[in-house]
Amino acid sequence: MDTGVSKADKHWVFQQDSAPAHRAKSTQDWLVAREIDFIRHEDWPSSSPDLNPLDYKIWQHLEEKVCSKPHPNLESLKTSLIKAAADIDMNLVRAAIDDWPRRLKACIQNHGGHFE
């Protein structure tokens, strides 16, 4: 899909939470060595689902879709989750990402505490 924005005009910053794999020195060193812009784990509030688009928007959407009917077994649940993930509307993803700056400001105003 053409967004009308050249690749050179886009600036991405990896958002990393305090997950052990993200905090690992090898992960941090790998990102630095490749000159990838990222938020270092020590600059990120721990347990911050309010700042993760997956946590505050996407997982909720998937849960609503997938759990709207009971599943007889784990395979049924997995199949439904995979299908729902494949069918996510990119407008939902964009809206979640576009809401991130507002959420970050709210987090800062609440000194890293929960907000909504």
WORAWO-V711332 format. One record per residue. RES is the residue in one letter. PHI is phi as a letter, one per 40 degrees, with the letter a starting at -180 (* if undefined). Layout:
{{RES/PHI} {RES/PHI}}
This chain:
{{M/*} {D/c} {T/c} {G/g} {V/b} {S/c} {K/d} {A/c} {D/c} {K/c} {H/b} {W/b} {V/b} {F/c} {Q/c} {Q/b} {D/c} {S/c} {A/c} {P/d} {A/c} {H/c} {R/c} {A/d} {K/d} {S/c} {T/c} {Q/c} {D/c} {W/c} {L/c} {V/c} {A/c} {R/c} {E/f} {I/c} {D/c} {F/a} {I/c} {R/c} {H/d} {E/c} {D/c} {W/b} {P/c} {S/c} {S/f} {S/b} {P/c} {D/c} {L/b} {N/b} {P/d} {L/c} {D/c} {Y/c} {K/b} {I/c} {W/c} {Q/c} {H/c} {L/c} {E/c} {E/c} {K/c} {V/c} {C/c} {S/c} {K/a} {P/c} {H/b} {P/c} {N/a} {L/c} {E/c} {S/c} {L/c} {K/c} {T/c} {S/c} {L/c} {I/c} {K/c} {A/c} {A/c} {A/c} {D/c} {I/c} {D/c} {M/c} {N/c} {L/c} {V/c} {R/c} {A/c} {A/c} {I/c} {D/c} {D/c} {W/d} {P/d} {R/c} {R/c} {L/c} {K/c} {A/c} {C/c} {I/c} {Q/c} {N/c} {H/f} {G/g} {G/c} {H/c} {F/a} {E/a}}
